Amino acid sequence: MDGLQEADPRYLKRKVKGCTLDVHPTEKAIVVQYEVEATILGEQGDAMVGGRKECQKIIRLKSLNANTDTSSLARKVVEECHLIHPSKLNEVEQLLFYLQTRRQSNDEPEKKQTSPRDFASYAGVEFNEEASINSIDEYLELLYEDIQEKIRGATLIFQLARNPDNLEELKQNEMALAALARVLREDWKQSVDLATTIICIFFCFSSFSQFHGLVTHFKIGALCMNIIEHELKRYDLWQDELQRKRKAYEEFSENQNLKKELEKSLKKYQSLLTKQEQLLRVSLCLLLNLAEDTHTELKMRNKNIVHMLVKILDRKDEQLLLVVVSFLKKLSIFLENKNDMAEVFAVEKLAQLLPCEHENLLSTTLRLLLNLSFDIALRNQMVQAGLVAKLSSLLADEGQRQLSMCVLYHISMEDRFKSLFANTDCIPLLMKMIYDLGEQKMDFELISLCINLAANKANAQVMCEGNGLKMLMKRSVKLKDVLVMKMIRNISQHSGPTKSLFLDHVGDLASQINVDKSEEYVIECLGTLANLTIPDLDWALVLKDYNLVPYLKDRLKPGAAEDDLILEVVILIGTVSMDDSCAAMLAKSGIIPALIELLNAQQEDDEFVCQIVYVFYQMVFHKATRDVIIKDTQAPTYLIDLMHDSNAEIRKVCDNTLDIIAEYDDEWGKRIQNEKFRWYNCQWLEMVENRQMDETGESLLYGDECDSYMENRDILERPDFLYSADGIMSTDGAISPEFYTNFKNGELGQSFMGNVSDESVHGPADRPVSAYGFRPDEQLFNYTTSSQLTWNLVNVNNDPAI
């Protein structure tokens, strides 16, 4: 006995190792993870028994707020918590700073609603008995009794499972888990309370990723899918039965028995519905946890999970709807699921949830809509569901403002939807938000939405109401805000009363055009000025007062600035050239040769070519600049070369410019006519040479294959090739003044008017805003019909090549 006493342990040695720090995922707290190594020493100091245990300590920081000094707090935490070594002071301070600045995510309430503690008790399943982990075998025996005892046993096990510390021990008891899975599989149809309780137990396990394999092993997910599908069918049967009884009562409203039966059915329906929705909620929470694995999520999708979820959106229980919308939000990031939602018109049902008093449900719904709004077809469904007005009203809610703006931004990307915003509160609220910001930085979502909306004329008019334009100009000029100026530029492109409002701000815009300002900002100012085709605007005075001519000329040199800036300079010159005195001023400054040099350098860029040609078009209207262009430059030669450009817009502007030149200069007129004829004749000969004729194939000469030689125009479809010009042309081939007058007055008769191009009948061509479109705010004078018709008739009748 004495020997045994001598071998007894006399000392216990504890050592803390491996301390790591992290922030708590939901609370303002620091989590300390560490390992305790315990060793029992004998009398001689030798180790007899040793062991290790992983431990965790949570340091809650209730006083932490936006004004807390994190440095001082970090020192205090290190001093009071002996587990943290002083060398980790900087790390603690960084964690505190993160907690201090961490935004409370809208997804946190979603996680909270899936917490096991939220499924504490249910109607008819409340017991005062307290569960003990040591009595697990007794609770297991209850699962082999009748339904009520099974419910009692499952409820006690659920109490244990709600404590995460018990989950590992419950996992080791595979017999208990197998029994629970068996009871659920066999008896879920007999008792909703039993099914709900057992699913809650497995939900507790599903809340931790390391237990997902256990839940999958017992096929609880597949069983939950079957339960949800069955419950939805039961719900439809309940609805049909209620509808039948309600209809019977409406037909015989005096029958009191029918009334009592209907009231009894409604009461029973509400009780069943409450339990069913609790079962659906916990089942979906479990599936949502398991859906972390994409392979499991794919299996759910194959079993029509999206259709089930969308069907549940008709319910009224907000907690259930929150789970459903959260699930749909997670699924929506995959294309296949998004397409399924489009097929069952999920957007229409989501629109019914807006607005909503439940803040978490509202936020989650907006996030789901944001995910779906990337799809064009779903954006169309959003508009049809009336979401533009609903989302616009949510802009007044600071908590949901950013999400609402993002969805509205995506909708505003479609030109056909922009006009819908003019009839809502959206634009006034946006303008108020800009005003309230003062000189603070503006969110990109806000200004991006405003830029899109300003591209619509009706929206621009709403923006300019009151002092809207003045407020925007003041902010942009003071802060040199490029995006606000881009918004102003979009407003300036619309004709009507909005454009005349810019007369008060021309000086502010012109003063920004100098080398000292940001190039991006100057580009937007130039673009805004170029849009101001206002008759009352004295451009000559603007150019003189702000000394813009040297600046414009210097920027025309290839490589003098970025291409975007040079292009805006060319467009502004085109706008200014509408004024006679301005055109003369620019011509004297030597801008025309600079434009020709730029044309040579940028001849591969259709945008540059189209706008430079338009400047020439404007200048040939004025006598002073017309003579300079025709006699002193090679501009007509370049225009002739561009007359057959592959870009339709460039060809159109060139034709109009050359027709004006031909009207005023006989020598150039003949040269232009010859060039046009040479082109058409060359195309004709090429067509004939390359076409193989068979014995009966002469009819094919006029078939569809001719289109490629004339840019989709058959040369033989020109009526002026098939009719004489008697009574129309003079002997020298020029159109008489009488003919031009009669043509303008519409006195030539329908037979001849049928030969005139639609462009002449419906009005002159418009100014190109780019090589791919035309500016609607200015008109061209079109001489194409008269001069080209003259040229065609002369050459077709006289040239032997045809």
Buried (B, 14 or more C-beta within 10 A) or exposed (E): EEEEEEEEEEEEEEEEEEBEBEBBEEEBBBBBBBBBBEBBBBEEEEEBEEEEEEEEEEBEBEEBEEEBEBBEBBBEBBEEBEBBEEEBBEBBBBBBBEBBEEEEEBBEBBEEBBBBEBBEEBEEBEEEEEBEBEBBEEBBEBBEEEEEEBBBBBBBBBBBBBBEEBBEEBBEBEEBBEBBBBBBBEBBEEBBBBBBBBBBBBBBBBBEEEBBEBBBEBEBBBBBBEBBBEBBEEBEEBEEEBEEBBEBBEEEEEEEEBBEBBEEBEEEBEEBBBBBBBBBBBBBBBBBBBBEBEEBBBBBBEBBBBBBBBBBBEBEBBBBBBBBBBBBBBBBEBEEBBEBBBEBBBBBBBBEBBEBEBEBBBBBBBBBBBBBBEBEEBBBBBBEBEBBBBBBBBBEEEEBBBBBBBBBBBBBBBEEBBEBBBEBBBBBBBBEBBEEEEEEEBBEBBBBBBBBBBBBBBBBBBBBEEEBBEBBBBBBBEBBBBBBBBBBBBBBBBBEEBBBBBEEBBEBBBEBBEEEEEEBBBBBBBBBBBBBBBEEBBBBEBBEEBEBBEBBBEBBEEEEBEEBBBBBBBBBBBBBBBBBBBBBBBBEBEBBBBBBEBBEBBBEBBBBBBBBBBBBBBBBBBEBBBBBBBEEBEBBEBBBEBBBBEBEBBBBBBBBBBBBBBBEBEEBBEBBBBBBBEBBBEBBEEBEEEBEEEEEEEEBBEEEEBEEBBEEEBBEEBEBBEBEBEEBBEEEBBBEEEBEEBBEEEEBEEEBEEBBEEBBEEEBBBBBBBBEEBBEBBEBEBBBBBBBBBBBBBBBBEEEEB
